Amino acid sequence: MRVRIGLVGAGGVGARHARTLAGFDDVELVGIADADPAACAGLAAELGIPVVDTVDQLLQASLDGVWLCVPPFAHGELELRAVRAGLPFFVEKPLAADLAVAETVAEVVAASAVPTATGYHWRHLDTVARAREVLATSSPRLVGLTWQDKVPPPAWWSTAALSGGQVVEQATHVLDLARVLVGEVVEVHAAAAPSSAPGRDVADATTAILAFASGAVGTLAATCTLAAKGRAGIEVAADGVLVELTETSLRIVRADGDEQLQPAVDGRLAVDRAFVDVLSGRPAPPGLVDYAEALCTHRVACAIAESVRTNGPVRVGASGR
Ligand SMILES: NC(=O)c1ccc[n+]([C@@H]2O[C@H](COP(=O)([O-])OP(=O)(O)OC[C@H]3O[C@@H](n4cnc5c(N)ncnc54)[C@H](O)[C@@H]3O)[C@@H](O)[C@H]2O)c1
């Protein structure tokens, strides 16, 4: 039996998921809907699937699941419609541009039996599993998170009210890793270098101090002023070991030498495979991040954004409602 999937949002990441899903023998990609139907035409023609005029029409197409690949500002109603239709959904990160929308969706998802998954694909990397294993027995104390990047092409990205800003939209991947490797962040205190670019109100750079429940401390440093993506990753210093992790590399430094690894898993493919497996009735693979789990990461990112706005420390989860 093939899993029937619909796609909402035919932009950069929607196209990536569509091509991945179309490559799975056990998936039937039923149709694509987009607020701008013209945006779907090329992708639909490439994959030989129909453009569906409205999201509601797509949701009524006897689907087994829907992939929601829309920008941060477009979340909320789409997820609620999927839940009302009893339809499992995959949603790209971030969950929303702010916290209130994500908290509302999370409540509705929790009250339903609808399975969910999110686009935190780094969690599927075998290198993340190895880093987790090392740090589980060595008490992390100091964490460094970095996201050095350019301004991405979509126009909405440069308006903080639409994208959530760089920390919510991009650095959320490394905040998620910090939670996986070190545990919950309980308080943040952030500052930002305001935008120096006309027409962009997303900060040039953001830095934050993070306090973890375990007593570990950390920093986040993010900038979008580069011409191309620079370093994005996490460094964790623990008892006698340093772990340096990016999407493409893992280095574990101990007194007796270094261990260097590259992922054997393609996280971008694995994240789709994992949710298709769930929709096929197989157990959830370990890397799968459901909506409730992703919300915990989104709360940290939103707390950092709020700390910048209020110029003071913010307790994670105590803001944004
Ligand atoms: N996991 C990852 O590594 C990763 C990588 C890239 C992008 N993303 C995330 O994916 C999301 C989308 O990014 P993108 O680069 O594809 O953006 P994009 O602007 O290229 O595409 C978004 C598409 O969604 C459509 N859309 C907007 N509102 C809609 C609505 N209400 N209903 C239906 N369609 C709607 C737009 O018309 C557009 O075609 C962002 O949140 C981004 O952070 C994740």
The ligand as a Gaussian input file, in Angstrom:
#p B3LYP/6-31G(d) Opt

LIG

0 1
 N       14.784000      22.263000       7.641000
 C       15.555000      23.023000       6.884000
 O       16.756000      22.854000       6.823000
 C       14.944000      24.138000       6.084000
 C       15.611000      24.608000       4.950000
 C       15.010000      25.657000       4.235000
 C       13.812000      26.206000       4.667000
 N       13.217000      25.705000       5.793000
 C       11.979000      26.302000       6.299000
 O       10.915000      26.084000       5.390000
 C       10.018000      27.185000       5.426000
 C        9.779000      27.658000       4.004000
 O       11.000000      28.108000       3.475000
 P       11.210000      28.266000       1.891000
 O       12.637000      28.608000       1.712000
 O       10.651000      27.095000       1.182000
 O       10.289000      29.550000       1.597000
 P        9.761000      30.017000       0.172000
 O        9.356000      31.436000       0.338000
 O       10.746000      29.641000      -0.884000
 O        8.474000      29.110000      -0.093000
 C        7.321000      29.191000       0.692000
 C        6.117000      28.859000      -0.185000
 O        4.966000      28.825000       0.663000
 C        3.896000      29.480000      -0.015000
 N        2.909000      29.950000       0.964000
 C        2.989000      31.005000       1.793000
 N        1.897000      31.079000       2.573000
 C        1.110000      30.041000       2.233000
 C       -0.154000      29.585000       2.677000
 N       -0.823000      30.208000       3.674000
 N       -0.688000      28.500000       2.096000
 C       -0.031000      27.851000       1.112000
 N        1.184000      28.244000       0.647000
 C        1.749000      29.319000       1.209000
 C        4.555000      30.589000      -0.810000
 O        3.742000      31.047000      -1.881000
 C        5.843000      29.915000      -1.276000
 O        5.692000      29.276000      -2.518000
 C       10.664000      28.233000       6.333000
 O       10.078000      28.199000       7.602000
 C       12.101000      27.807000       6.434000
 O       12.713000      28.083000       7.674000
 C       13.741000      24.681000       6.476000

